[in-house]
Amino acid sequence: MCVLPSGSIRHEKGIQVIVSVVPGTVDLPAETLRLAVSAVSDAAGREENQDIALAIVIGAGAVTGGGEDFLLVVADGMGGEPAGDVASQIAVNALRDAFPELPEGDLGQALKQAYRKANDAVARAGIEEPAYAGMGTTLTSALLHGKYATIANVGDSRAYLLRGDGLTQITRDHTFVADEMAKGRISADAARNHPRRNILTQVIGTAPKLDSSLPSIFELTLLPGDRLLLCSDGLYDPLDEVDIRRTLRGQEPDAAAGALVALAKERGTRDNASAVVAAAFPTRVPAPGTLPGEASRTGGVPGTMVAAAISVLLILVLILAVYFLVMQR
Ligand code: CA
C-alpha cells in the first residue's frame, strides 16, 4: 500500500493551480478494487482562478488505519476579485479540516455537518470583511471509503459517474434552469443555452445558515473500471457527454483530469476549469499463498483435512494393535 502526500497549492502569476495529489494508488486488500485519484484546476478562460480542486488521502498522517480513504472537492467561488477565491478556499479548508480521519457512522451526516461549518465560515468572513461581502461558492465533494462513495453537493459544480460506456450525472444543479427542467418546463437542450442558466438557487456562504435540506447527498458503490468525475461549470459547459466519456475511459486519473481541462480550454471555455478524477481499477490477482484460503472462513484448518488426518491415525493405531495381538500369541 502506498500513502499519498497531502494536497499542495501553488500560485503562478495570480493563477491558482492546484495539483492536490501526485497520482498514486492505494491497495485495498479486502476489496477487489484499487483506487487512484487526481485533481487539476486551471484559470483557463480567465485571469484569476477562483476554483479549487482537491483530492487528498484522509488520515494519511495517522499511525494506523490511514491511507485507504479519500476526500475529493471542487469549489467554484463567486463574488468578484478577490472575494471569489477567498470563498472557495475557506469552504475547501473547512471540509479538509472536518476530515482529519474518516468518521465512524453515517458519512452523509458527517458531510452535512461539514457543509454547515463551511457555510458558517464563508458567511462569517463575508460579514467581518466588507470587501468580501456577498461572496459565496459552490461545493461538490466526495468521501471515498473503499468502494463506497458518498457525494455531497451545493451549487452547480457536478459529479459524474462513468460506468462502462454510460455517463451519469450524479448531482443535480441548484440552478434556476435545473429547477425548470425538473418541473418539465424546459428541455435539457433549452437549459443548455438558456440566458438564465448561470443563476444559482443555492450556494455556500451567502446566507448565514445553510438550508436544512442541504447539501444534497448521493451514495453509490464503485465497481472495477468506474470513473468518478467532480468538475466545475467551466469544465463541463464547453464539453458534451461524448467528450467526457472518451476522455475518462481507460485513462489513469492524472491523465484524464489534465486532458479534460485541456479540452475545455481548447473548446474555448471562458471560465476557470477544474476536474477531480477517481478511478477504480480491478486489483491484480494475488500470488498463491498471499491470501487466506476458503477454509479460513471456518476457522483456519479445513475440516476435511482434519478428518483425513484423524482417519489415517486411527488406521495406524488399528494396524499396530492387530500387530501386537498377533505377536503376543
Ligand atoms: Ca465557474
Residues whose N, C-alpha, C, O or C-beta is under 5 A from the ligand:
A	BS01	CA	D76 S232 D233 G234 D271 N272
